[in-house]
């Protein structure tokens, strides 16, 4: 499998800047995911990589070789679209075999490749069926098989499971991750679904408005978001983000999430990392699971009132109103306070985040 590198890629469509100075390296044999909202530039990036669109600026390299001007058919990349586009009159076998026939391969080699891919995808029993006789998940496997049978340098996947129902999406996430590992393939996968990205990726590239915001492992993206956009977009629910001010009170430095809400003391180490004076306007952030309900005696806590409780089986989502501010808390299913009930909450001090006035991470 191959390594692909995009350097300084930009693309405009009229007045719309679809991709802006985008650089990313897709490592050989790794599962890299482009994660961003609709219109972020994910599909355009994939199409430029495949050669279906030409960049206005920038270069594309495949294993160190410049391919920016190379036509799609000479890049040896397989593209799996959101719309699976199977040939309705072809059998599953013929759908998978179609790119090999275009290459003029012998019948024996075609049969061997199709059988091997069908075995990997567990669809050998479907080879004589037509698309109308398949379920959504089976169609997805056929589309993936048609890409795999080519043994391409790179797989480009554009929201390939977004049209499936929730349960089938979960199954296909597991299946795609397994296939990528077993096949040793290089995947560049685009999705707006952070759950897909977090569960499948070796590396995630968060993209918004055509620009790469942050690249890292799922753990790095989740635990150390580069800015408020990443903090809010990644996670379900997203991070609590509230405006705050730095205040000096009796020699100590506090984050004032006001008015009439709460104040959070900062350790000397955290105070040094702020690098700004009292009165600075910042953004306080904390993940829902890092808020404690009824913290241990002696720990810092504040009083709030339960606004909403969502029971989701394995856990509960609790909205707590504190001084006019709403905080989302993720708690164990056994924690189920009544709406309107007054409760104490606290924060895991090592898990709180602070962002500067431009939304960039401070800690």
Secondary structure, DSSP 8 states (H G I E B T S, - for coil): ---EEEEEEEEEETTEEEEEEEEEEE-TT-EEEEE--TTSSHHHHHHHHHTSS--SEEEEEETTEE-TT--GGGT-EEEE-SS----TTSBHHHHHHHHHHHTT--HHHHHHHHHHHHHHHT-GGGTT-BGGGS-HHHHHHHHHHHHHTT--SEEEEESTTTTS-HHHHHHHHHHHHHHHHHHT--EEEEES-HHHHHHH-SEEEEEETTEEEEEE-HHHHHHS-SBHHHHHHSSSS--EEEEEEEEEETTEEEEEETTTTEEEE--HHHHHHH-S-TT-EEEEEE-GGGEEES--TTS--EEEEEEEEEE-SSEEEEEEEETTEEEEEEEETT----TT-EEEEEE-GGG-EEE-TTSBB--
